[in-house]
Amino acid sequence: MQFTDVIVIGGGPAGSTCAGKLRAGGLGVLIVDKAEFPRSKLCSGWITPGVIDDLKLDVADYCQGRVFQPMSGFRIGRIGGASVTVDYGRTVSYGILRRQFDDYLLRRCGARLALGEAVDSIQRSADGWVVNGQYGAPMLVAAGGHFCPVARLLGNPGERGPAISAQEMEIELRPDQEAACRVMRESPELYFCDDLLGYGWCFRKGNHLNIGLGRVDPKQLPQRVSDFYAWLKQQGRLPDDLPSKFPGHAYLTFEQAARPLAAAGVLWIGDSAGLAFGESGEGIRPAVQSALMAAETIAAARGDYRLETLSDYCRRMEAHFGPRSTRVPPPRATSGLRRRLAHWLLGRRWFVRRVVLDRWFLRR
């Protein structure tokens, strides 16, 4: 049996950030993840300067051989409708490739790694927890994403609420495809669905292109993705010979999720807790912020991992992100009047900049 102070399940940004903070405080940490890194990860790959600050990311070091695309403007509109452009005149976001980003954070965190190992069992022991019959620790951190095995194996999956369902693809463009692509590297494109229950995106990151669409109502999602893709091509935004396979994934927003945040000897962070921002679906920054708060809570507990002690994490999360709803209504279409008003507002540059971008997506 291999013993350590904390076992983190999941090596994504949440898990590696929590592990790095704990290691800096002198605790021993083991990260267990079923994937070998670097690994593919479905994500639009868009981070704000706040993420860089939270991670204390050494940008000069990170840029060595990795994609780090500055973004200074946006094209915002409605699928099938008009769009407006907003130029900030300075960098306000960055495009990254998750397989590079996650691997970089994982390798720098300083934790011991057990990669390529799925979590098949979690058992209580006199000293805390035993994972897969061979790793022991008094404290467990669940950071395994939307389908994290911790809650399932502990028999407490919690309510999932209506998950956001998305399909997307990310490809490396050939030189001729780059020349034919009208999506600008410095200007991501966002297009809202007509019923306002989701949006599609199209991002350039260096010579990579990410296209996808996510909705709170997953009905006919493949058809909506196909229609969005066809519309982008019809508008001349994309090359004609791109692939058309869109893998899917899902996540929960903080307002929707009713998943646990803490139990005796366990904290949930990142997508395993369902923390994505409701308006934009961004999950990286809330994952990082929850990881830092979890690590601080664990350090302050000084080995006392009763629920009463760890509940400080829940209080801090609610103070930072706001209260969670105990009951989440099912998604429903916006009324005709509100829809027409929203369509009109999406055509106004002042609204797009001050509300859609500054408030919802950039969290300025």
Residue pairs with C-beta under 8 A, 6 or more apart in sequence:
1 130
1 134
1 135
1 136
2 30
2 134
2 135
2 136
3 127
3 135
3 136
3 137
4 28
4 29
4 30
4 112
4 135
4 136
4 137
5 22
5 27
5 28
5 29
5 137
5 138
5 139
6 19
6 22
6 27
6 28
6 29
6 30
6 137
6 138
6 139
6 140
6 141
6 298
7 29
7 30
7 31
7 32
7 129
7 131
7 135
7 136
7 137
7 139
7 140
7 141
8 15
8 18
8 19
8 29
8 30
8 31
8 32
8 111
8 141
8 143
9 15
9 31
9 32
9 33
9 119
9 131
9 140
9 141
9 142
9 143
9 144
9 148
9 149
9 150
10 31
10 32
10 33
10 142
10 143
10 144
10 145
10 148
10 270
10 272
11 31
11 32
11 33
11 35
11 37
11 102
11 106
11 113
11 115
11 143
12 41
12 102
12 143
12 145
12 270
12 271
12 287
13 55
13 101
13 102
13 105
13 270
13 284
13 287
13 288
13 291
14 143
14 269
14 270
14 271
14 272
14 287
14 288
14 290
14 291
15 31
15 33
15 106
15 141
15 143
15 144
15 269
15 270
15 291
16 31
16 102
16 105
16 106
16 108
16 109
16 111
17 54
17 55
17 105
17 109
17 287
17 288
17 291
17 292
17 295
18 141
18 143
18 269
18 291
18 292
18 294
18 295
19 29
19 31
19 109
19 110
19 111
20 105
20 108
20 109
20 110
20 111
21 291
21 292
21 295
21 296
21 299
22 29
22 111
22 295
22 298
22 299
23 29
23 109
23 110
23 111
24 110
25 295
25 299
27 298
27 299
28 112
29 109
29 110
29 111
29 112
30 111
30 112
30 113
30 114
30 135
30 137
31 106
31 109
31 111
31 112
31 113
31 114
31 115
32 114
32 117
32 119
32 131
32 132
32 135
33 113
33 114
33 115
33 116
33 117
33 144
34 116
34 117
34 118
34 119
35 115
35 116
36 115
36 116
37 102
37 103
37 106
37 107
37 115
38 99
38 100
38 102
38 103
39 99
39 102
39 103
40 98
40 99
41 98
41 99
41 102
42 98
42 166
42 168
42 170
42 212
42 247
42 248
42 249
43 98
43 283
43 284
44 168
44 201
44 203
44 210
44 212
45 95
45 96
45 97
45 98
45 101
45 170
45 203
45 205
45 210
46 71
46 93
46 94
46 95
46 96
46 188
46 203
46 282
47 93
47 94
47 96
47 101
47 284
47 285
48 92
48 93
48 94
48 282
48 285
48 362
48 363
49 91
49 92
49 93
49 94
50 285
50 363
51 57
51 284
51 285
51 288
52 59
52 94
54 285
54 288
54 289
54 292
55 105
55 288
59 68
62 68
62 104
66 96
66 97
66 100
66 101
66 104
67 95
67 96
67 97
67 100
67 205
67 206
67 208
68 94
68 95
68 96
69 94
69 95
69 96
69 185
69 186
69 204
69 205
69 206
70 91
70 93
70 94
70 186
71 91
71 92
71 93
71 94
71 95
71 185
71 186
71 187
71 188
72 87
72 88
72 89
72 90
72 91
72 92
72 186
72 187
73 85
73 86
73 87
73 88
73 184
73 186
73 187
74 85
74 86
74 187
74 188
74 189
74 190
74 352
74 357
75 83
75 84
75 85
75 187
75 188
75 189
75 190
76 83
76 84
76 85
76 86
76 189
76 190
76 191
76 346
76 352
76 356
76 357
77 83
77 84
77 189
77 190
77 191
77 192
77 346
77 347
78 191
78 192
78 193
78 194
78 343
78 346
79 191
79 192
79 193
79 194
79 200
79 227
79 228
79 231
80 194
80 231
81 194
81 343
81 346
81 347
82 347
83 189
83 191
84 346
84 347
84 348
84 349
84 352
85 187
85 349
86 349
86 352
86 353
86 357
87 187
92 362
92 364
93 188
93 362
95 185
95 188
95 203
95 204
95 205
95 206
96 205
97 170
97 205
97 208
106 113
114 135
117 132
118 149
119 131
119 132
119 144
119 149
119 150
119 153
120 132
121 130
121 131
121 132
121 133
121 153
122 129
122 130
122 131
122 140
122 149
122 150
122 153
122 154
123 129
123 130
123 133
124 130
125 136
127 136
127 137
127 138
128 136
128 137
128 138
128 139
128 140
128 265
128 305
129 136
129 137
129 138
129 139
129 140
129 265
130 136
131 137
131 140
138 265
138 303
138 305
139 265
139 266
139 267
139 298
139 305
140 150
140 265
140 266
140 267
141 266
141 267
141 268
141 269
141 294
141 298
142 148
142 150
142 151
142 266
142 267
142 268
142 269
142 272
142 273
143 268
143 269
143 270
143 272
143 291
144 150
144 272
145 270
145 271
145 272
146 163
146 249
146 250
146 251
146 252
146 271
146 272
146 274
148 268
148 271
148 272
150 266
150 268
150 272
151 157
151 158
151 259
151 260
151 268
151 272
154 263
154 266
156 260
156 263
157 259
158 257
158 258
158 259
158 260
159 257
159 258
159 259
160 252
160 257
160 258
160 259
160 274
161 252
161 256
161 257
161 258
161 274
161 328
162 216
162 217
162 256
162 328
162 330
162 331
163 218
163 250
163 251
163 252
163 256
164 198
164 214
164 215
164 216
164 250
164 251
164 252
164 253
164 276
164 281
165 214
165 215
165 218
165 221
165 248
165 250
166 212
166 213
166 214
166 215
166 221
166 248
166 249
166 250
166 251
166 281
167 212
167 213
167 214
167 221
167 222
167 225
167 246
167 247
167 248
167 249
168 201
168 210
168 211
168 212
168 213
168 214
168 246
168 247
168 249
169 210
169 211
169 212
169 243
169 245
169 246
169 247
170 208
170 209
170 210
170 211
171 208
171 209
171 242
171 243
172 207
172 208
173 181
173 207
173 208
173 209
173 239
176 239
177 239
177 241
177 242
178 207
180 238
180 239
180 240
181 204
181 209
181 237
181 238
181 239
182 236
182 237
182 238
183 189
183 202
183 203
183 204
183 209
183 237
183 238
184 204
185 204
185 205
185 206
188 201
188 202
188 203
188 204
189 201
189 202
189 203
189 237
190 199
190 200
190 201
190 356
190 361
191 199
191 200
191 201
191 202
191 228
192 198
192 199
192 342
192 346
193 199
193 200
193 213
193 215
193 224
194 339
194 343
195 217
195 333
195 334
195 339
196 334
196 339
196 342
197 215
197 216
197 217
197 331
197 333
197 334
198 213
198 214
198 215
198 216
198 217
198 224
199 213
199 214
200 211
200 212
200 213
200 225
200 228
200 232
201 210
201 211
201 212
201 213
202 209
202 210
202 211
202 232
202 237
202 238
203 209
203 210
203 211
209 238
209 242
211 229
211 232
211 238
211 246
212 225
212 246
213 221
213 224
213 225
213 228
214 281
215 221
215 224
216 331
217 331
221 248
222 246
225 246
226 244
229 238
229 244
229 246
232 238
233 240
251 271
251 274
251 276
251 281
251 283
252 259
252 271
252 274
252 275
252 276
253 274
253 275
253 276
253 277
253 278
253 281
254 274
254 275
254 276
254 277
254 278
254 286
254 321
254 322
254 324
255 278
255 322
255 324
255 325
255 328
256 274
256 278
256 325
256 328
257 273
257 274
257 275
257 324
258 324
258 325
258 326
258 328
259 268
259 272
259 273
259 274
260 268
260 273
261 267
261 268
261 273
261 313
261 314
261 317
262 268
262 307
262 310
262 311
262 313
262 314
263 307
263 310
264 305
264 306
264 307
264 310
265 305
265 310
266 310
267 294
267 297
267 298
267 310
267 313
269 275
269 287
269 290
269 291
269 294
270 283
270 286
270 287
270 290
270 291
271 283
271 287
273 290
275 283
275 286
275 287
275 290
275 321
276 282
276 283
276 286
277 283
277 285
277 286
277 360
277 363
279 359
279 360
279 361
280 360
280 361
282 361
282 363
285 363
286 321
289 320
290 317
293 313
293 316
293 317
293 320
294 313
297 310
297 312
297 313
297 316
298 305
298 310
300 312
301 309
301 310
318 324
333 339
334 342
345 351
345 355
346 352
346 356
358 364
